[in-house]
Amino acid sequence: MIRFLVRRLPVIALVLVAASMIAFLLPRLMPGDPAAAVAGPDATPEQITQVRHDLGLDRPVVEQYVVWIKGLFTGDLGQSLQYRRPVAELVGTRLESTVELAIAALIFMVIIGVGIGLIAGSTRAAWLRSAIDSVNTLLLAMPGFLVGLLMVLLFGIYFRVLPTSGEVPLSENPEIGVQYLILPALALALAPASGIARLVQTSMRAVRQQDFVDLAMAKGVPPRRIATRHVLRNSLGPALVAIGIRFGDLLAGAVVIEAIFARNGLGQLAVSSAQTADYPVVQVLIVGAVLIAVAAQLLTEIGLARLDPRVRLE
């Protein structure tokens, strides 16, 4: 595994360098002048020019990029132009909310996706397979924000069983925090879970045609053990790859879900920072998202090698 990670380091470094360049240049292509936003609506052109100089925005772009990269390596993420606070401190106050939401959605996605896929791939009842296929198609066609709004109407207004607005950190009160987390995590996880369920179902149907399954049945192995020990394990490869890819989608979808359920996470911070051209915050969030996606991909490849002996990291 160490050799595998060492061999992947050049590719990872190239991806992160490209991502840092995109993260640095992309916010500067957006309309708006951050110096004017910081100076205020009544500032004179001379005051805006002075603010731009104080923020270092009048330096050459290459010099600004080099200074920013040096700050990343030394832990200095810069100062938020909008909030006048260090970016590291600002991200730290919002990080817990988004991490809780992403992990809860990931758990729901894996349990629902693999569970439904196992049922659909194991059952011989045509009506049950048709029902599961219909539900999967419906969920795949519904965007996350629509699922979230329906959950707010159903469980927050009509039945009032779970809170639909705000949040309580799990570190402060786990029991109440879970109640605030269930609906947004489900809204974020249902659509990708349906895609994973369909992958597991299709893979299980293909694996069932293999000779080793017929051999196990001929030996008298119980059907449940065949489904879980032999068929499911050999069907999880595509699903594991999809889970690694979908984890990045969960972070992207958190922007909308946090707005619907009024959660104060990184998604809301990204939106407000983009609207006010807060370069330092947007840059750090983009690089952080890419770094998480790269780490998820590495973990997926390692997990795939552990799951399937035919796959070798080397």
HUGI-V828908 format. One record per residue. N is the residue number from 0. OMEGA is omega in degrees with one decimal (NA if undefined). Layout:
N/OMEGA
N/OMEGA
//
This chain:
0/179.4
1/179.0
2/178.0
3/-179.2
4/178.9
5/179.6
6/-179.8
7/-176.9
8/178.8
9/179.4
10/179.0
11/179.7
12/179.0
13/179.3
14/-177.9
15/177.5
16/178.1
17/179.7
18/179.3
19/177.7
20/178.6
21/-179.5
22/-179.2
23/-174.3
24/-174.0
25/178.9
26/-178.7
27/175.6
28/179.8
29/177.2
30/178.7
31/179.9
32/-179.6
33/178.4
34/177.4
35/178.8
36/179.3
37/-177.5
38/179.8
39/-175.4
40/-176.4
41/-176.8
42/177.0
43/176.7
44/178.9
45/178.7
46/178.2
47/177.9
48/179.0
49/178.3
50/178.9
51/178.1
52/-179.3
53/-179.9
54/-179.7
55/-177.8
56/177.9
57/177.1
58/174.0
59/-175.8
60/-179.5
61/179.4
62/177.2
63/-179.4
64/-179.2
65/179.1
66/-179.6
67/179.3
68/177.0
69/178.0
70/178.2
71/-178.2
72/-179.9
73/178.8
74/178.2
75/-177.1
76/177.9
77/-177.5
78/177.9
79/179.4
80/-176.9
81/-173.7
82/-179.3
83/178.5
84/176.2
85/-178.1
86/179.8
87/178.7
88/-178.6
89/178.7
90/-179.1
91/-179.7
92/-179.4
93/-171.0
94/-175.9
95/-178.5
96/-178.4
97/178.0
98/177.3
99/-179.3
100/-177.6
101/-179.5
102/178.0
103/178.1
104/177.9
105/178.8
106/178.0
107/-177.7
108/-178.8
109/-177.3
110/-178.3
111/-177.6
112/-179.2
113/-179.6
114/179.7
115/178.2
116/177.8
117/179.2
118/-178.3
119/-179.2
120/-177.9
121/-174.5
122/176.1
123/180.0
124/-177.1
125/-177.7
126/179.8
127/177.0
128/178.7
129/179.5
130/179.7
131/177.8
132/179.8
133/179.6
134/178.6
135/179.6
136/-180.0
137/-178.6
138/177.5
139/-177.9
140/-176.7
141/176.4
142/-175.9
143/-178.1
144/177.8
145/176.2
146/178.4
147/179.4
148/177.7
149/178.1
150/176.8
151/179.5
152/-173.0
153/-172.8
154/-179.2
155/-177.6
156/-175.9
157/-176.2
158/176.7
159/-180.0
160/-178.2
161/177.2
162/-176.8
163/-177.7
164/178.6
165/-178.7
166/172.5
167/-178.6
168/178.3
169/179.7
170/179.6
171/-179.0
172/-175.8
173/-176.4
174/179.2
175/-179.3
176/178.3
177/179.5
178/178.2
179/-174.0
180/-170.9
181/-174.6
182/178.5
183/179.2
184/177.2
185/179.2
186/-179.8
187/-170.5
188/-169.7
189/-178.0
190/177.1
191/178.2
192/178.4
193/176.4
194/177.7
195/177.8
196/179.6
197/176.4
198/179.5
199/180.0
200/-179.6
201/-179.9
202/179.9
203/177.3
204/179.0
205/-178.9
206/-179.6
207/179.3
208/-177.4
209/-176.2
210/-176.2
211/176.0
212/176.5
213/178.6
214/178.9
215/177.9
216/178.9
217/178.7
218/178.9
219/177.0
220/-179.8
221/-178.4
222/-179.0
223/179.0
224/176.4
225/-177.1
226/-173.7
227/-173.8
228/-174.2
229/-173.7
230/-176.1
231/-177.6
232/179.6
233/179.2
234/-172.8
235/-179.0
236/178.0
237/179.8
238/179.5
239/176.2
240/179.5
241/178.7
242/178.0
243/178.8
244/-177.1
245/179.4
246/173.9
247/177.0
248/178.3
249/178.7
250/178.6
251/-179.9
252/179.9
253/179.6
254/-178.5
255/-176.9
256/178.1
257/177.8
258/-178.6
259/-175.2
260/174.8
261/176.4
262/-174.9
263/-176.1
264/-178.1
265/178.2
266/177.3
267/177.5
268/179.1
269/-179.3
270/-178.4
271/179.8
272/177.9
273/-179.5
274/-178.5
275/180.0
276/177.9
277/-173.0
278/-173.9
279/-178.5
280/-178.6
281/-179.6
282/-177.5
283/-179.5
284/179.3
285/179.9
286/178.1
287/178.9
288/178.4
289/179.3
290/177.9
291/178.4
292/178.5
293/178.9
294/177.9
295/178.7
296/177.8
297/179.0
298/177.7
299/179.5
300/178.2
301/178.6
302/178.8
303/177.7
304/177.2
305/-176.4
306/-175.8
307/-178.7
308/-179.9
309/179.4
310/-179.4
311/179.9
312/-175.8
313/NA
//
